[in-house]
Amino acid sequence: MSNTDILRGAYAAFASGDIPKVLDSFHDEIEWTQPAGHIYAGTFNGPDAVVENVFMPLGSDWDSFLVEPDTFICEGDQVAARGWLSGRYKATGIAFRARFVHWWSMTDGRATRFEAIEDTVKMAEAVSLQASQSSRDDVR
């Protein structure tokens, strides 16, 4: 199975809520980086840290959070996935849709490194109370 196939499977597992299957594709010492400006920004080491600091907040803070890759490019042990993020932030009721590129490093069929490159402004607007108020004002 190719690195691209492994990651396609991980994205499909995430979409279906099968987090244990997602984690099976991670190395025990994965380094996971969310970009500055992201509401869950930081670098997290190990699958448990990714679950606690990224996956759990995504599951509890958002309705229908989707990660939909549409293109994969692989060069040796490096895989880039490009696609769309979307969801509705529960606290504000505001939805967003934004582009992403996820850069993966793979070793022996498992992800050792992940870096997200995302339109963090779109996501920040969805969580912003100020944006929420503006959105309600526009409806009036």
N, C-alpha and C positions, 0 to 999 in steps of 0.2 A: 504494500500500500504506500502510495506517495505521500510526501508531507502535505501537499495540497489536499489530497483525499482525507487525511487525518483531520485537518482543520475544517474542511467542509462538514465533516461529521460532527466536529465540536460545535460549530455554529448551529447546525441542525438540532443537536441535543439541547443547546441553550434555548433555542426557539420553542422546543417542546417541554422545557422545564426540567430536563433530565441533567441536573447539575452533577451528580456522581459521574455520568459519562463524560461530561465536559472535563472534570477534574482528572479523569483517566488519561487525558491527552497532555496533562501538565507534568513536567519534571518536578520532583520533590522540592527542588530549590529554584523554581521559576521566579524570575524577577519581572514584576508587572508594573508598568508605569502609565499612570493617567496624567494628561498634560496639565500644566499650570493653567489656572482659570477654570478648570473642570470642577464641578461641585464635589467630586470624590478624588481630587488631585493628590498625587503622591506616588511613591514607589513602594511596593509591597512585595515582601519576599516569602515565598511558599504558598501553596494552595489555600491553606487555612486563612492566611492574611488576605488573599484575594476574595475569598468568600465573605469574610467579616467586613472588609472595607469597601468592597465594590458590589458583589453579587447580592448580599443581604440588603443593603440600602436600595439598590435598584428594585428589588422585589417588594420592599415595604413602602417606598416613597412614590412609586410610579404605577399608573394603570397602563397595561398593555405596552410595556417597554420592549421595543423590537430592535434587533441588530440584524440587518439584512444585507449580507455581502452580495455584490453582483459581479465582481471581477477578482480573480486570483492570479498573481504572477509569482512564479517560483524560480529561484536561481540557487541551486545547491541546497544548503540548509536554511536559506532565507525565503520567507513567503510574505508577500504583501496581499492584503485583502482590502478591497475598496467597496464601499456600499453606503447604506443609509441607516441612521439611528432615528428612532421616533418614539414618542410616548406622550402621556399626559401626566403632569405632576399633580399628585393628589391634593396637596395643600392649596394650590392656586387654581386648579382646574384648567391650566393652560397647556396646550399641546405644542410640540415642536417636531421638526423634521430637519435633519442636518447630515451633511456628508461626513464620512470618516475614511481614514486609511489606518489599518492595523498592520504593524510590522512585527513579524514573528521570527524568532530564531529557533531552529529545531535541532535536537541531538538524539539520534537513535529512535526517531519516531515520536519524540515527546517535546513539548514546547519548553524551552529553557528561558526564553525572554519574550516579552510582549511590550510594545510601545504603541499607544494610541495617539493618533493625530486627528483631532476632531474639531468641528466648529463649535467651540465651547460657548460662544456668545448666544447661539440659538438655545442651547440648554439652559444657560443662565437666565435668559429672558423668561423661560417657562417657570423657573422657580422664584422669580422676583416678585415680591409683593407689590412693588411699584408697577411692574408690567401687568400684574393681575388687576390692579385698580384701573389702569389705563384701558385694559380690555373691557372691563365692566362699563367704563365711561363711554366707550365707543358704541356699546349696545343701546345706551339710553337715547 
